[in-house]
Amino acid sequence: MKSIKSKTVVFVTGAFVSHIGWDKWVTYFESKGYKAIAPSWPFKEDPPAEIRKRQPDARIASLNLTQVVDNYANIINALPEKPIIIGHSLGGLITQLLVQRGLADAAVIYHSVPPQGVLSFKWSFLKGVTPSLGLFTSADKTYLMSFKHWQYTFTNGMPLAYQQEMYNKLVIPESKRAARGALSSQGKVDFKRPHVPLLFLSGTKDNIIPPSLNYTNFKKYSHTGSIREYKEYPDKNHLAMDHANWREETDFIIDWLNNH
């Protein structure tokens, strides 16, 4: 008997970037019969160029992880059915927390920041996350990723012109409080609880969230009666949703949803 019945999809955006990064996915899922939305985080509704002009942005800086999760929960609770939730990067952790609240019919955990206590000591991970956490800087000021760090963490392997285009299109100031929340009790997941079907996707070229970290996150779930699956794509970096063959993943996700 098919367990995933929802035809509503909520895309959850990660840190450092605008929700418009999901636009192609929203259009594609709707072409396949889903009702899809990609809400912004609070205070991030404006075009990225406008938000960058406000750096440092005190309103964004005030956000913590729980407030962002609550914002998505409020949006989901207003929907006519429990949605399929697809979250990228810190949005992947937010998705896991929304699943834990019982708000999803199924979920895709996409190149996800791990929950509290799930760590990696790979140099690429440490190099990728340390500047954004700003552990020795004020949380009252937002962090704006430099183009050089964007090249390393999100768009490694892509042509220079495309890296610059995507930086201009997507990058926005970020709350250090929200980013640091993954390390605190705000980012805690109870891996022993029953859960809806979960699909974990990762990429071998992802520097900031290496596939080994995604796999550890996946393996932490231990409820034997619940569905979970892991898939790793070769040559995909952290901006996999804008990779040249992004439909390879959307088609796999839709097939997985149709068969569970």
For each residue, the residues with C-beta under 8 A, 3 or more apart:
1:
2: 5 260
3: 106 196 197 227 260
4: 84 105 106 196 197 257 260
5: 2 105
6: 9 81 82 83 84 105 106
7: 33 34 35 81
8: 34 35 36 79 80 81 82 83 84
9: 6 26 29 34 35 36 37 83 84 85 86
10: 36 37 38 39 72 75 76 79 83 84 85 86
11: 19 22 25 26 36 37 38 86 87 88 91
12: 72 85 86 87 88 91 92 94 95 98
13: 17 18 19 21 22 38 40 41 87 88 91
14: 17 87 88 89 90 91 92 113
15: 89 90 113 132 174 175 178 179
16: 89 132 143 145 154 171 172 174
17: 13 14 21 48 154 170 171 172
18: 13 21 40 44 47 48 51 169 170 171 172
19: 11 13 22 38 39 40 41 44
20: 23 38 48 169 170
21: 13 17 18 88 169 170 239 241 242
22: 11 13 19 25 26 38 241
23: 20 26 27 38
24: 27 28 241 242 246
25: 11 22 28 29 36 38 86 241 246 250
26: 9 11 22 23 29 30 36 37 38
27: 23 24 30 31
28: 24 25 31 32 247 250
29: 9 25 26 32 34 36 250 254
30: 26 27 33 34 35 36
31: 27 28
32: 28 29 254
33: 7 30
34: 7 8 9 29 30 84
35: 7 8 9 30
36: 8 9 10 11 25 26 29 30
37: 9 10 11 26 75
38: 10 11 13 19 20 22 23 25 26
39: 10 19 71 72 75
40: 13 18 19 44 45
41: 13 19 44 60 63 68 71
42: 59 63 67 68 71
43: 57 59 60 63
44: 18 19 40 41 51 60 172
45: 40
46: 50 51
47: 18 50 51
48: 17 18 20 51 52 168 169 170 171 172
49: 52 53 168
50: 46 47 53 54
51: 18 44 46 47 48 54 55 57 60 172 173
52: 48 49 55 144 171 172 173
53: 49 50
54: 50 51 57 173
55: 51 52 142 144 173
56: 61 141 142 144 173
57: 43 51 54 60 61 142 173
58: 61 62 140
59: 42 43 62 63
60: 41 43 44 51 57 63 142 172 173 174 175
61: 56 57 58 139 140 141 142 173 175 176 177
62: 58 59 175 177
63: 41 42 43 59 60 67 68 175 177 178
64: 67 68 175 177 178 181 186
65: 68 69 90 93 94 177 178 180 181 182 184 186 187
66: 69 70 181 186
67: 42 63 64 70 71 178
68: 41 42 63 64 65 71 72 94 178
69: 65 66 72 73 94 97 98 101 186
70: 66 67 73 74
71: 39 41 42 67 68 74 75
72: 10 12 39 68 69 75 76 94 98
73: 69 70 76 77 98 101 103
74: 70 71 77 78
75: 10 37 39 71 72 78 79
76: 10 72 73 79 82 83 85 98 103 104
77: 73 74 103
78: 74 75
79: 8 10 75 76 82 83
80: 8
81: 6 7 8 105
82: 6 8 76 79 103 104 105
83: 6 8 9 10 76 79 104 105
84: 4 6 8 9 10 34 104 105 106 107 108 257
85: 9 10 12 76 95 98 99 103 104 106 107 108
86: 9 10 11 12 25 95 107 108 110 253
87: 11 12 13 14 91 92 93 94 95 96 98 107 108 109 110 112
88: 11 12 13 14 21 91 92 110 111 112 241
89: 14 15 16 92 110 111 112 113 208 209 238
90: 14 15 65 93 94 113 178 179 182
91: 11 12 13 14 87 88 94 95 110 112
92: 12 14 87 88 89 95 96 109 110 111 112 113
93: 65 87 90 96 97 112 113 114 115 182 187
94: 12 65 68 69 72 87 90 91 97 98
95: 12 85 86 87 91 92 98 99 104 107 108 109 112
96: 87 92 93 99 100 107 109 112 115 189
97: 69 93 94 100 101 115 187 189
98: 12 69 72 73 76 85 87 94 95 101 103 104 107
99: 85 95 96 102 103 104 107 195 196 198
100: 96 97 189 190 193 195
101: 69 73 97 98
102: 99
103: 73 76 77 82 85 98 99
104: 76 82 83 84 85 95 98 99 107 196
105: 4 5 6 81 82 83 84 196
106: 3 4 6 84 85 196 197 198 199 257 260
107: 84 85 86 87 95 96 98 99 104 196 197 198 199
108: 84 85 86 87 95 198 199 200 201 253
109: 87 92 95 96 112 198 199 200 201 214 217 218
110: 86 87 88 89 91 92 201 240 241
111: 88 89 92 201 202 203 206 209 214 238 240
112: 87 88 89 91 92 93 95 96 109 200 209 214 217
113: 14 15 89 90 92 93 182 209
114: 93 118 119 120 182 209 213 214 216 217
115: 93 96 97 118 182 187 188 189 217 220
116: 182 183 184 185 186 187 188 189
117: 188
118: 114 115 213 216 217 220
119: 114 213
120: 114 125 126 210 212 213 216
121: 125 126
122: 125 126 210 212 213
123: 126 127
124: 127 128 207 208 210
125: 120 121 122 128 129 207 208 209 210 213
126: 120 121 122 123 129 130
127: 123 124 130 152 207
128: 124 125 132 152 153 207 208 209
129: 125 126 132 133 179 208
130: 126 127 133 135
131: 134 143 145 149
132: 15 16 128 129 143 145 174 176 179
133: 129 130 176 179 180 183
134: 131 137 138 139 143 176
135: 130 180
136:
137: 134 141 143 176
138: 134 141
139: 61 134 175 176 177 180
140: 58 61
141: 56 61 137 138 176
142: 55 56 57 60 61 173 174 175 176
143: 16 131 132 134 137 173 174 175 176 179
144: 52 55 56 171 172 173 174
145: 16 131 132 149 150 153 171 174
146: 149 150
147: 150 151 163 164 167
148: 151 152
149: 131 145 146 152 153
150: 145 146 147 153 154 155 163 166 167 171
151: 147 148 154 155 156 163
152: 127 128 148 149 156 207 208
153: 128 145 149 150 156 207 208 238
154: 16 17 150 151 166 208 237 238 239
155: 150 151 158 162 163 166 167 237 238 239
156: 151 152 153 205 207 237 238
157: 205 235 237
158: 155 162 163 166 237 239
159: 162 163
160: 163 164
161: 164 165
162: 155 158 159 165 166
163: 147 150 151 155 158 159 160 166 167
164: 147 160 161 167 168
165: 161 162 168 169
166: 150 154 155 158 162 163 169 170 239 242
167: 147 150 155 163 164 170 171
168: 48 49 164 165 171
169: 18 20 21 48 165 166
170: 17 18 20 21 48 166 167
171: 16 17 18 48 52 144 145 150 167 168
172: 16 17 18 44 48 51 52 60 144
173: 51 52 54 55 56 57 60 61 142 143 144
174: 15 16 60 132 142 143 144 145 178 179
175: 15 60 61 62 63 64 139 142 143 178 179
176: 61 132 133 134 137 139 141 142 143 179 180
177: 61 62 63 64 65 139 180 181
178: 15 63 64 65 67 68 90 174 175 181
179: 15 90 129 132 133 143 174 175 176 182
180: 65 133 135 139 176 177 183 184
181: 64 65 66 177 178 184 186 187
182: 65 90 93 113 114 115 116 179 186 187
183: 116 133 180 187
184: 65 116 180 181 187 188
185: 116 188
186: 64 65 66 69 116 181 182
187: 65 93 97 115 116 181 182 183 184
188: 115 116 117 184 185
189: 96 97 100 115 116 220
190: 100 193
191: 220 221 222 223
192: 222 223
193: 100 190 223
194: 223 225 226
195: 99 100 198 221 223 226 228
196: 3 4 99 104 105 106 107 226 227
197: 3 4 106 107 226 227 228 229 260
198: 99 106 107 108 109 195 218 221 226 227 228 229
199: 106 107 108 109 228 229 230 231 253 256
200: 108 109 112 214 215 217 218 228 229 230 231
201: 108 109 110 111 214 230 231 232 233 240 249 252 253
202: 111 206 209 210 211 214 215 230 231 232 233 236
203: 111 206 211 232 233 234 235 236 237 238 240
204: 211 232 233 234 235 236
205: 156 157 234 235 236 237
206: 111 202 203 209 210 211 236 237 238 240
207: 124 125 127 128 152 153 156 210 237 238
208: 89 124 125 128 129 152 153 154 238
209: 89 111 112 113 114 125 128 202 206 213 214 238
210: 120 122 124 125 202 206 207 213 214
211: 202 203 204 206 214 215 232
212: 120 122 215 216
213: 114 118 119 120 122 125 209 210 216 217
214: 109 111 112 114 200 201 202 209 210 211 217 218 230 232
215: 200 202 211 212 218 219 230 232
216: 114 118 120 212 213 219 220
217: 109 112 114 115 118 200 213 214 220
218: 109 198 200 214 215 221 228 230
219: 215 216
220: 115 118 189 191 216 217
221: 191 195 198 218 226 228
222: 191 192
223: 191 192 193 194 195 226
224:
225: 194
226: 194 195 196 197 198 221 223
227: 3 196 197 198 260
228: 195 197 198 199 200 218 221
229: 197 198 199 200 256
230: 199 200 201 202 214 215 218
231: 199 200 201 202 252
232: 201 202 203 204 211 214 215
233: 201 202 203 204 236 240 248 249
234: 203 204 205
235: 157 203 204 205
236: 202 203 204 205 206 233 240 243 249
237: 154 155 156 157 158 203 205 206 207 240 243
238: 89 111 153 154 155 156 203 206 207 208 209
239: 21 154 155 158 166 242 243
240: 110 111 201 203 206 233 236 237 243 246 249
241: 21 22 24 25 88 110 246 249
242: 21 24 166 239 246
243: 236 237 239 240 246
244:
245: 248
246: 24 25 240 241 242 243 249 250
247: 28 250 251
248: 233 245 251 252
249: 201 233 236 240 241 246 252 253
250: 25 28 29 246 247 253 254
251: 247 248 254 255
252: 201 231 248 249 255 256
253: 86 108 199 201 249 250 256 257
254: 29 32 250 251 257 258
255: 251 252 258 259
256: 199 229 252 253 259 260
257: 4 84 106 253 254 260
258: 254 255
259: 255 256
260: 2 3 4 106 197 227 256 257
